[in-house]
Amino acid sequence: MRSQPITRRRFLSRAAAAAAGVAAAPYVITSTALGAGATPPASERIGIGSIGVGGQGSGLLGGFLSLPDCRCLAVADPFKSRRERAAERVNKRYTSTDCAAYNDFRDLLARDDIDGVVIATPDHWHVPAALAAARAGKDMYVEKPLGLCVQWDIALRETVRRYSRTFQYGTQQRSSAHLRHACELVHSGRIGEVKEIEVVAPGGRAGGSTVPIPVPDGFDYDLWLGPAPYSPYTKDRCTSAGSWFVYDNSIGFLGGWGAHPLDIAVWGWDKGNQVPVEIEGTGTIPTEGLFNTVKDWDMRGRYAGGITFRFKGPGKDLTKFVGTEGTIWVGRGYLRTEPESLKGSKIGPNGVHLVTSLNHRQNFLDGIKTRSDAVSDIDDAVQSDIISHLSDIAIRTGRKIKWDPKTETIVADEQASRLLSREMRSPWRL
């Protein structure tokens, strides 16, 4: 159990102390410090279980299989074909027959040999599965977005801290050097005083069949629904698009893709007011077909210090920081600055150096071994997800939303406040 979680803010204070000549403990000892490519003995490898092994879960599983200091021990998925295919892949990698395949993830969590889990379920399962993992004593890598509502986000944050678990959010852009450099430039004052932050994300979509059809053999549809309201099975409901764009399961790409550029905004702007105190705007919600999350949007707001905020979609993944002395545009695969010379400038010893992660999955394993926070910690995950939810609430109510960051509540709007929580289908509960 960790006694003092090393959060990003504590790391920044340690970096400042080091620059001033004050001794500070190292943030993390990575596996590479023991020798590049070295394979630890079996007793020292991290036992990993994968919960959800569809498209994204399968990709993550492959990434963990490539790391020498972990052992993938079990998979869980209500699709029989998916879990059996994933288990076969693991066994082929290890030339063994040891990987167990479970329908119900709770059977996976009951195992004592699993240290951490990778949660890549449909969106509505991220928080319930992570809560169960924390209570079972497991660390967790949780795909984005976080919760179906702010209430779920806060419940997970409290539980992760109560049980001293290592949490890694699936915002893997934090493990990209150019995105870290962009945020360090902002933190180090290279663009002067920040005046504006803008975020752009791809939009959602309409469509999807609403015609009920029989549930296919080998699929536990009731478990797939879990805490979500009961709905008839259709050919599109349990696809990737169905889990992304059906409001019972998600708030769409406001959170599902918005999590990436919003997370960089939170990482780059650390002044204690990472959630705007006012948000308003417009968006389109499809009225026909299965998909009924916000499809496109244009949100505007302001932070407590007066800095303006804009969040829009659809568009290319972007986080933009505008300061009195320069501007930074950064996203997946690109970094542009004004003035241009800013892009290649170095951060000296007196500048701010954020936590360096070269591999998001390895950073999670290192956090498990050292009992420290991963680079995408639970505190920042909640902050960015709240921005998505407040944007969704502003669109659905058609009103300006005023947010109190101290109490984490909506100010003087009972109707909007009701949207901060969601009921779970029995017997599931927070």
N, C-alpha and C positions, 0 to 999 in steps of 0.2 A: 504494500500500500504506500502510495506516495504521501509524504508529509507536507511538502511545499511544492505545489504545481508550478512549473516554470512557464508562465504565460508570456505572450509576446510583449506585454507591457513591462513585465519584470526583466525580460531579456534586454529591452531597450535601455532600462535603467542600469543594467549591468554593463552594457556596452559603453554607456556614458561614463560609468565609474572607471572602466578600464582605460578609457581615453584620458581620464584625469589622473591616472597612475594609481588607482585603488585596485587592490587585488579582487578578482571576481572568478567564481568557479566556471568551468567550461559548460556550455549549454548542453552538449550531447556528445557521447562517444559512439561513433558509427561503427558498423561492422567492418568498413573498409580500413579503419585504423588498425585492425588486427591482421591486415594483409590482403591485398587485392585478390579477389577470386578465391580466397580460402573458404573451404566448406567446414563449418563447425561440426563437431560430433553431434550425433542424433539427440543426445541429452540436452544440448544447448540450443537446439532449433526451436523456433516459435511454432506452436501448433495452431493452424488456421482452419476455420470452417467457413464455407461460402453459403450465404442465405440468398437465394435468387441467382440462377445461372442461365438466364436468358441472354439477350444480346450484350448488354453492358456487363452483366455478371460473368458471362463467359470470357469477355475481354479482360476483366480484372483477374479472373482465375489464371489465365495465361500469364499475366504479369507476375503474379505471386509464385507461380510454378518456376519462373526463371530465377528466383532469388535463392541463393544457397543457404541462407540462415532461417528458412521457414520450411515447414512441412504441411502440405494441404491434406487434412485428415478426413474431412467429411463435407458433403454438399447437401442442401435441402431446397426443394422446389416442388410446388403442387403439380407441375407437369411431369409425369413419369418419364417421358422421353427425354426431357431436358436433364433431369437429375441423373438418369442412367448414362446418358452421353457424357456428362461432366465427370462422373465417377470413372468411367472408362478412360477418359483422357488423363485423369490424374494417375490412375494405375499404370497406364502406358508410360507416362513420364518417369515414374518411380520403379517400373518393372516389378509391380507388386499387385496384390489384390486387397489392399488394406483400406481403401477409401470407401466409407459408408455413404449410402444415398438414402436420404430421409424425405418423406412427404412433408412432415410437420417439423418446422425449424426448432420447436421446443425440445424435440428429441436430440437434436444436435447440441443445443445449449446445455443439456444435462450431462454431457461428457466432461470428465475432469481433465482430459488431456488436451483440450482446446483452450488456448490462451486468448485468442482474438477472433473476431468474426468480420466478414466482409458482407455488408448488407446492400444488395443491388436488386431489391424487390420493386414492384410498382410503388409509386410515390406514397400512396396512402398507408403503406406498411413500414416506411422508413423509421418513424418514431416509435410505433408499438414494438417493432422487432428490436430496436436499439434499447428501449427501456427494459425489455426482458433480458437482453444481453448484459446490461449493466448490473441488474439484480442477480444475475447468475455468475457475476464475477468475471465477465469477459470484457476485454477492450474491443474497440469497434472502429471500423472504416465504414462510413455511412455515405452512400451516394446522395447527391443533391437531386431535388431540393430537400429541405429538411422536413417540416411538418405540414399538415393540412391546415393548420391555423396557428396563431400566436400562442394560444394556451398550450398546445402540444410542444411547441418549441421550448417554452419556459420550463415545462415539466421535465423535458429531457435534459436541459442544462442543469437543473437542480439535481437530477438523479445521477448524471455523470460526475458531478462534483461530490455528491454525497458518498458515492462508492469509489471515488478516486480512480476513475477509469481513464485510460488514454483514448482520445477521440480524434479521428482524422476525417475531415469532411472531404467529399469527392470533388473539390474544386482544385483540380490538379494543376491549374495554371500557376499556383503558388510555387510549384516546383520547376518553373521556367525562369531561366536566368534573366531574360530581357524584361519580364514583368516585375521581377523583384527589383531590378535596377531602376525601372520607372518609378516604383514606389519609394525607393531610397532617395531618388532625386527630389521627390516632393517632400519627404520627411526632412531632408537636409537643407531645405530652403532654396533649392536651385531655381525654382520658378517664382520666387518671392512669396508674397502672401497669397494664399489660395482664395479665389473669388467665386469660382464656379466649378461644379462637377457634373459631368454628363455621362450617361450610360445608355448604350444601345444593345439590343439583343434581337435575335431572330423571332419572328412572330409565330402565332399558332395556326390552326386550320379549322375549317368547317367540314361537315360531312359525317360519315359513319353510319352504318346500318342500325336501325332500331327494330328490325324484324327478329323476334325470338326464334332460336333454333335449339336443337338438343345439345346438351353438353357432351363434348367428345369423350370417348373412353380414355381412361388413364389420366384424367384431369380432375383434381379436387377443387371444383369451382367455389364451393362454400368457404373453403380455407383461403382461396385467392381473394374473395371479397372481404373476409375477416371483419374488421371494424366498419367497413363501408356499408351504406344502406343496401338492402337486397334489391337487385335488379335482374330482369331476365337476361339470360346469356344470348349474345348476338355474335356474328362473325367478327366484328371489329372491337368488341368490348375488351377482350383480354390480349389484344395486340399492343405493341409499343405505343401506337397512336391513341388507343383506348385508355391506356394508363396515364398518358400525358394530357389528354384533352377532354376528359370527362370530369365534370366538377365534383362528382362523388369521390374521385380518386386523386384529384390534383387541382392546382389553380393555373394549369397550363404553362406556357413558356415565360410568363411573368416570373415564375420561380424556377421552372425546369431548366431554362437556359439563362434567364436573367441572373441566376445564382452566380454564374462565372464572372461577368463584368461587374456586378454589384459587389462581389467579394473583393475584387481588386480595388474598388472604390473604398471599401471599408479598410482594407490593408494599407492603402496609401494615404488615407485621411484619418489619423488617429488623434483626435482632439477631445475625446470623451463625448462627442455628440454625433455618432456615426449614423444615426437614424434621423432623417429630417423631421422637424417638429410640425411641419405643415406639408401636406401633399394633396393635390387636386389634379384632375385631368379628365381625359375622355378615352374611351375604348369601345371596341365592337365585340359583342357576344353573339355568336350564331343562334338563331331561333329555330332552325330546322336541322334534323339529323341528330346523331348521337353526341357529337362533340359540342360542348357548351361552355368552354372556358374562354377567357378574353383572348381574342385573336390578334388584335393590333391595339396599340395604346400610345398615348402621349401625355406623360405626367410631368408636372412642375411642382416645385416646392422650395423650401428653404431650411437650412440648419439653424440651430440655436444661435450661432454667432453671426447669422445674416448671410452666409454663403448660399448661393442659389444652387438648386438641384434640378436635373432633368433626366427622365428615364423614358425611352421610347422604343418602339418596335412596330413593324419588323425592320431589321437592318443588320449590318455586319457587326459582329461582336466587337464592342468598343468601350473603353473607359477613358474619359478625357478630363484632364485637370488643367484649369485655366488659372494662372497666377498673374501678379502684377508685373513679373519680369519674364514670363515665358509660358508656353503651353505644351502639354504632353498628350499625345494620342497613343494608346497602347491596346493591343488585343492579341488574340491567338495568332502568332506568327509574324507580328510586326510591331515596330516602335518608331514613332515619328515625333520630332520635337521642333519647337520654334523658340529660340534660334536653333538651327540645325546642329551647331557645335555642341549643344547640350547633350545630345544623344550619346556621344562618345566620351563625355567627361567622367572622370574617376571620382569615387567617393573616398575622401581622405580619412585619416584616423579620427578627426574631429566630427566627421559626418555620422549619419545614422546608418547602421548596418543591420538589416533584418536577418532573420534566421535563414540560413542557406539550406535548401533541400534540392538535391539533384535528381531524386527519384521519389515520387509521392508514396509509393508502396513501401519502399525501403525506409523512408522517414517514419512511417507508421510502425514498422517493426522495431526501429531504433527507439521510438517512444515507449513501446512495450518493455523493451529491455532495460531502459534507464528510468522507467516510471516518470516520464516527463510528457508535457503536451507535444502533440505533433504540430506541424507548421500551419495547418488549417484547424484551429482549435474550436471547441464548442461555443465559446463566447462570441467569436466573430461569425460563426455559422448562424447563430441566432440573430445577430444584428442585421446581416444581409437578408435573411429570410423575412424578417419583420418588414423591411422595405417593400418586398414583393407583396406581402399580405395587405399592407396599408394601401398600396396602389390598387390592388384588386377591390378592396372595400370602398375606396373613393369612387371607382368606376361603377360599382354595383349600387351604391347609394346616390350617386350623382352629386356628391357634396365634397367640400373641402374637409379633410380629416386633420384634426389637431392632435398631436401626440405628446404625451408627457413622458420623457425618457427616464425620469426618476421612478415613477410608479409603474411604467410600462403599461399605460392605459390610454384609451382615447378620451379626449376631453369633451364633456358636455354633449354627448351624442349617444343616446341609449340604443337607437337602432343600429348604428355602426358598431357599437361596443359588443352587441350580440354576435357579430360576425367574427369576433376574436376567438371564439370557441366553437367546437363541433361535438355533437353527441357521437358515441360509438355504438355500433350494433351489438346487442347482447350476444355472448357473455363477455365481450372484450371491453376493457376499460383502461384508463391511464394508471 
